[in-house]
């Protein structure tokens, strides 16, 4: 199965690398360089899966994750955190915010493939595009 993925990371190189890995696996990947850009993208099309960086200026990835979990139309969207923070406390905070999976940067193709297999096996159906409010 092939998926439409949204990659949210303010580091263009990291975002492009992750998007390239997804494309190598046969998926479609779109990059959003900020949480605000991600929300605009989500208004146009809800992806099958979201790859989300934590450390971004302004609104961090955990805040975005918590916000998305409160949105009825996308609360079940699979969210994979991709972060340079490899500590157990960071991972626990991500899961408490609503993440489904955690990858430590730099992501390898095996990490991405495994994450997709894990989260998409448990994926509930995401409803059709609805109204997503600004945080």
C-alpha positions in Angstrom: 0.0 0.0 0.0 1.2 3.5 -0.8 0.5 6.6 1.3 0.3 10.3 1.0 2.6 11.8 3.7 3.0 15.3 5.0 6.5 16.1 6.4 6.7 19.0 8.8 10.2 20.2 9.6 11.8 23.7 9.6 15.1 22.2 8.6 14.8 22.1 4.8 17.6 19.5 4.4 16.1 17.1 6.9 12.6 17.6 5.5 13.8 16.9 2.0 15.8 13.9 3.0 12.8 12.4 4.8 10.5 13.2 1.8 13.1 11.5 -0.5 13.1 8.4 1.7 9.3 8.2 1.5 9.4 8.6 -2.2 12.0 5.8 -2.5 9.5 3.6 -0.7 6.9 4.5 -3.3 4.9 7.0 -1.3 3.9 10.6 -2.1 5.5 13.1 0.2 4.8 16.9 0.6 7.0 19.1 2.8 5.6 21.9 5.1 8.4 24.1 6.5 6.5 25.2 9.6 3.4 24.3 11.7 1.5 27.1 10.1 2.3 25.8 6.6 1.3 22.3 7.8 -2.1 23.6 8.9 -2.7 25.3 5.5 -1.7 22.0 3.8 -4.1 20.0 6.1 -7.0 22.3 5.0 -6.4 21.4 1.4 -5.8 17.6 1.8 -5.6 15.3 4.8 -2.6 13.0 4.5 -2.6 9.4 5.3 0.3 10.0 7.8 2.1 13.0 9.3 5.8 13.1 10.0 6.4 15.9 12.5 9.6 17.4 13.9 9.6 18.6 17.5 12.1 21.4 17.7 10.7 24.2 15.6 10.6 28.0 16.2 7.3 29.3 17.6 4.9 26.4 18.0 6.8 23.2 18.6 5.9 19.8 17.2 4.4 18.6 20.5 2.0 21.5 20.6 1.0 20.8 17.1 0.5 17.1 18.0 -1.8 18.0 21.0 -3.7 20.5 18.8 -4.3 17.9 16.1 -5.6 15.4 18.6 -8.3 17.8 19.6 -9.5 18.4 16.1 -12.5 16.0 15.4 -11.8 15.7 11.7 -8.2 14.6 12.0 -7.8 13.4 15.6 -7.0 9.9 14.4 -4.4 10.9 11.9 -1.2 8.8 12.4 1.6 11.1 13.7 5.2 10.0 13.6 7.6 12.2 15.5 11.0 12.6 13.9 13.4 14.3 16.4 17.0 14.6 17.2 16.1 14.2 20.9 16.7 10.5 21.7 16.1 10.5 25.4 13.3 8.4 27.0 11.7 11.5 28.5 11.5 13.2 25.1 9.8 10.1 23.6 7.4 9.8 26.6 6.4 13.5 26.1 5.7 12.8 22.4 3.5 9.8 23.2 1.7 11.8 25.9 1.1 14.6 23.3 -0.6 12.0 21.1 2.2 10.7 18.8 1.8 7.2 17.4 5.5 6.5 16.8 8.9 8.1 17.4 12.0 8.1 15.1 15.3 9.5 16.1 17.1 11.6 13.5 18.7 11.0 11.2 16.0 8.7 9.9 17.1 5.7 7.9 14.9 4.1 5.3 14.4 1.1 7.6 13.2 3.4 10.4 10.6 5.1 8.0 9.4 1.8 6.6 9.0 0.2 10.1 7.2 3.3 11.4 4.8 3.2 8.5 4.1 -0.5 9.0 3.5 0.0 12.7 1.2 3.0 12.5 -0.7 2.1 9.4 -1.6 -1.3 10.7 -3.5 0.4 13.6 -4.9 3.3 11.6 -8.6 4.1 12.0 -10.4 5.7 9.0 -9.8 9.4 8.9 -13.0 11.3 7.8 -13.2 13.4 4.7 -11.7 16.9 4.7 -13.4 19.1 7.2 -12.8 22.5 8.7 -9.6 22.8 10.6 -9.4 26.0 12.8 -6.2 28.0 13.5 -4.7 27.2 16.9 
